[in-house]
Amino acid sequence: MVFRRGSVLGPLLFIIFINDLVESCGEDANIYVFLDDAKVYQHILADDDEIKLQACVDIFVKWAEEWLVKINYSKCKVMSIMHKGQRVNNDTAYHMQDTLLDKVDKIKDLGVLFDP
């Protein structure tokens, strides 16, 4: 789908188009969508939550393939944010199709630097 810059209808059509992503991932999914940017997240309290997160990522990739949306896998990262003193299991490896996602300690998003 191609939208022209400066058009009035383009952004509206894209919002309608991207809203299907949130519905496709189901109620268990936690997704933030802002313009052409989407973030999938999960509060990890048990091993089952890690499985839910990977399942949501898999649905996300399937949706992108179905709607012919190209995902820039090099921009997809994994970051853990926790309470002070809380430990995180860094053994879990998340992937999108055959691409292993990089784990990072900090990430810049929309001009804001996030770190644990």
C-alpha positions in Angstrom: 0.0 0.0 0.0 1.5 3.4 -1.0 0.5 6.7 0.5 1.6 10.0 -0.8 3.2 12.5 1.5 1.0 15.6 2.1 -2.2 13.8 1.2 -5.2 14.2 3.6 -6.6 10.7 3.0 -3.3 8.8 3.3 -2.9 9.1 7.1 -6.5 8.3 7.7 -6.3 5.2 5.5 -3.1 4.1 7.3 -4.7 4.4 10.7 -7.6 2.2 9.5 -5.1 -0.2 8.0 -2.9 -0.5 11.1 -5.8 -0.9 13.5 -6.3 -4.3 12.1 -2.9 -5.3 13.6 -4.1 -4.6 17.1 -7.3 -6.7 16.5 -5.4 -9.5 14.9 -3.0 -10.0 17.9 -5.9 -10.6 20.2 -6.7 -9.4 23.7 -3.6 -11.0 25.3 -1.4 -8.8 23.2 0.1 -5.6 24.5 0.8 -3.3 21.5 1.6 0.4 21.3 1.0 1.8 17.8 2.1 5.4 16.9 1.9 6.3 13.2 4.0 3.7 11.4 5.7 2.4 14.6 4.5 -0.5 16.7 5.8 -1.9 19.9 4.9 -5.3 21.4 5.5 -5.7 25.1 4.6 -8.1 27.9 4.9 -8.0 31.7 7.0 -11.1 32.4 6.1 -12.7 35.7 6.4 -16.4 34.7 7.8 -18.5 31.9 4.3 -18.6 30.4 4.5 -14.9 29.8 7.6 -15.3 27.7 5.7 -17.8 25.5 2.8 -15.3 25.2 5.2 -12.6 24.1 6.8 -14.8 21.4 3.3 -15.9 20.2 2.3 -12.2 19.9 5.5 -11.5 17.9 4.7 -14.4 15.6 1.2 -13.1 15.0 2.7 -9.7 14.3 5.0 -11.2 11.6 2.1 -13.2 10.2 0.0 -10.1 9.9 2.8 -8.2 8.2 3.3 -11.0 5.6 -0.5 -11.2 5.0 -0.8 -7.4 4.4 2.6 -7.2 2.5 4.1 -4.9 5.1 7.9 -5.1 5.2 9.4 -5.2 8.7 12.9 -3.8 9.1 14.3 -6.6 11.4 17.5 -4.6 12.0 15.4 -2.0 13.9 13.6 -4.6 16.0 15.2 -5.0 19.5 14.5 -6.6 22.8 14.9 -4.6 26.0 14.1 -5.5 29.6 12.9 -2.9 32.0 12.5 -3.8 35.7 12.2 -2.5 39.2 15.3 -1.7 41.1 16.9 -4.9 42.5 14.7 -7.1 40.3 16.5 -9.7 38.3 15.6 -10.6 34.7 16.0 -13.9 32.9 18.3 -13.0 30.0 18.4 -16.5 28.6 15.2 -16.1 26.6 15.9 -15.5 22.9 13.1 -13.8 20.9 13.0 -14.1 17.2 11.0 -12.8 14.2 10.9 -15.6 11.6 14.5 -16.8 11.3 16.0 -13.5 12.7 17.2 -13.5 16.3 16.3 -10.2 17.9 19.2 -8.2 19.4 19.0 -7.5 23.2 19.9 -3.9 24.1 20.5 -2.1 27.4 19.2 1.2 26.0 17.2 2.4 23.1 16.2 5.7 21.6 12.5 6.0 20.7 10.8 9.1 19.2 13.7 11.2 20.6 13.6 9.7 24.1 16.4 7.5 25.5 15.1 4.5 27.5 17.3 2.5 29.8 16.7 0.1 32.7 
